[in-house]
Amino acid sequence: MIQSGLSSPQARPRPRRALLGAGLLAGASALSLATRLAQAAQATNLPATATTDRVPMALPRTEFVYEAVCDLEPTLDLGTSPWGERRMVPIAGGTFEGPGLKGKVLPGGADRQLIRRDGARSLDAVYELQTHDGVIISVRNRVLVRPPKDGSGRYAFSTLEIVAPEGHYGWLNDHVHVGTLDSLRPQRDAVVIRVFRLV
């Protein structure tokens, strides 16, 4: 019984070369995946770290959320602090629009600014948006504006905390948001803020 079992094709021991080949194929499959991921990281000039062979590095992707144009009132000087000059810029209103939402920027918000001693500006703007169907969305936008240095261009990027009520616009609560800031002066006393979500 044992002999007949050994002589059957199913029970016959596989040659060592075949076992090695199967193991190499399985290893090659896993290796090729790791290799492909590593090659993809290299193709995008991402750095290799101690863990990238197990956890591939991937750049965050962004999706456009909305563009807001905020009209500004004259700047108020709040005096100089140990960290730099303090200012406040009242927000007079404006509009915003993006895929799936649009409306107006409500007056009453303000952008509190610290003009650092190195020339950079740290901005902290708090304001509300009202959608075309009456929903109020709260925004806090923290921006670092740095003048060009070392041959680089102007730097003006932000992180935003966006809070919407549950319901139709609740999806705004589900992502990290980043943005850009540009001035529309001298044609208009306003700034344009473009907001993106990380996905």
C-alpha positions in Angstrom: 0.0 0.0 0.0 2.8 2.3 0.9 4.7 1.3 -2.3 1.7 1.9 -4.5 1.2 5.3 -2.9 4.7 6.3 -3.6 4.4 5.1 -7.2 1.3 7.1 -7.8 1.9 10.4 -9.6 0.3 12.4 -6.8 2.5 11.0 -4.0 5.8 10.7 -6.0 8.4 13.0 -4.5 9.2 16.0 -6.7 12.8 16.4 -7.7 14.7 18.9 -5.7 15.2 21.1 -8.8 11.4 21.4 -9.3 10.9 22.3 -5.6 13.6 25.0 -5.9 12.0 26.2 -9.1 8.6 26.5 -7.5 10.1 28.3 -4.5 12.0 30.6 -6.8 8.9 31.4 -8.7 6.9 32.3 -5.6 9.9 34.3 -4.3 10.2 36.0 -7.7 6.6 36.9 -7.7 6.9 38.6 -4.3 10.3 40.1 -5.3 9.0 41.4 -8.5 6.2 43.2 -6.7 8.6 44.8 -4.3 10.9 45.5 -7.2 8.1 47.1 -9.2 7.2 49.3 -6.2 10.8 50.3 -5.6 11.1 51.1 -9.3 8.0 53.2 -9.2 9.4 55.1 -6.2 12.6 55.7 -8.0 10.7 56.8 -11.1 9.1 59.6 -9.0 12.4 60.4 -7.3 11.1 59.4 -3.9 13.8 58.6 -1.3 14.5 55.1 -0.1 14.2 54.7 3.7 14.6 51.9 6.1 11.0 50.8 5.6 10.3 51.4 1.9 10.9 47.8 1.0 8.0 46.8 3.2 5.9 49.9 3.1 6.3 51.6 -0.3 6.4 55.4 -0.2 3.7 57.2 -2.2 3.1 60.9 -2.6 -0.3 62.2 -1.4 -2.7 63.1 -4.2 -4.8 66.2 -4.2 -8.2 67.0 -5.5 -9.6 70.6 -6.1 -12.3 71.5 -3.6 -13.1 75.2 -4.2 -11.7 78.7 -5.0 -12.6 81.6 -2.7 -12.2 85.3 -3.5 -12.1 87.2 -0.2 -12.6 91.0 -0.3 -10.5 92.8 2.3 -10.9 95.9 4.3 -8.0 98.2 5.2 -5.3 96.6 7.4 -5.3 97.4 11.2 -2.0 97.8 12.9 -2.0 95.9 16.3 1.5 96.9 17.4 4.9 95.2 17.6 5.4 92.0 19.7 8.7 90.3 20.6 8.1 88.0 17.6 7.3 90.7 15.0 4.7 93.2 13.8 1.0 92.3 14.4 -1.8 93.2 12.0 -5.4 92.3 11.4 -7.2 92.4 8.0 -11.0 92.3 8.3 -12.7 90.2 5.7 -15.6 92.1 4.0 -17.1 89.3 2.0 -16.6 87.5 -1.3 -17.6 84.4 -3.2 -16.5 80.8 -3.5 -17.2 78.0 -6.0 -16.0 74.5 -6.7 -17.4 71.1 -7.8 -20.6 70.5 -5.8 -20.6 73.8 -3.8 -20.8 77.5 -4.3 -21.9 80.6 -2.4 -20.6 83.6 -0.6 -17.9 84.5 2.0 -19.7 86.1 4.9 -18.4 89.5 6.2 -17.1 89.5 9.8 -14.1 87.2 9.5 -10.6 88.4 10.0 -7.0 87.5 9.1 -4.6 88.0 12.0 -1.1 88.3 10.8 2.4 88.2 12.3 5.1 89.8 10.2 8.1 87.9 11.4 11.5 89.6 11.8 12.9 87.5 8.9 10.3 89.0 6.6 7.9 85.9 6.4 4.2 86.3 7.3 2.3 83.9 9.5 -1.4 84.3 8.8 -4.4 82.9 10.8 -7.7 83.7 9.1 -11.1 82.6 10.5 -14.3 83.2 8.5 -17.5 81.5 7.4 -18.8 80.5 4.0 -22.6 80.4 3.2 -23.6 78.0 0.4 -26.2 78.9 -2.2 -28.7 76.8 -0.2 -28.1 78.5 3.1 -25.6 76.1 4.8 -22.9 77.8 7.0 -19.3 76.3 6.8 -16.6 77.5 9.1 -13.0 77.9 7.9 -9.7 78.4 9.7 -6.9 79.0 7.3 -3.3 79.1 8.5 -0.8 80.3 5.9 2.9 80.8 5.7 4.0 83.4 3.2 7.7 83.6 2.7 9.5 86.0 0.4 11.8 84.5 -2.3 15.2 83.5 -1.0 18.1 81.4 -2.2 16.8 81.7 -5.7 13.4 80.2 -5.0 10.1 81.8 -5.7 7.5 83.2 -3.4 6.1 80.6 -0.9 2.5 80.8 0.1 0.8 77.6 1.3 -1.7 76.8 4.0 -3.5 74.2 6.0 -7.2 74.6 6.5 -9.6 73.4 9.1 -13.1 73.2 7.5 -16.1 72.3 9.6 -19.5 71.7 7.9 -22.7 70.6 9.5 -23.8 67.0 8.9 -25.7 66.5 5.8 -25.1 67.5 2.2 -21.7 69.1 2.8 -20.6 66.7 5.5 -17.9 65.3 3.1 -15.9 68.4 3.8 -15.2 67.0 7.3 -13.6 63.9 6.0 -10.3 65.1 4.6 -7.1 67.1 5.3 -7.2 70.3 3.3 -4.3 72.4 2.0 -4.4 75.6 0.0 -2.6 78.4 -1.9 -2.9 82.1 -1.4 -2.5 84.9 -4.0 -3.3 88.6 -4.0 -5.5 90.3 -6.6 -4.1 93.7 -5.9 -3.9 96.3 -7.4 -7.0 95.5 -9.4 -9.0 94.5 -6.4 -8.5 94.5 -2.6 -8.9 90.8 -2.4 -7.1 87.5 -2.2 -7.8 84.3 -4.0 -7.6 81.1 -2.0 -7.6 77.7 -3.8 -8.4 74.7 -1.6 -7.4 71.1 -2.2 -8.1 67.9 -0.2 -5.5 65.2 0.3 -6.7 61.8 -1.0 
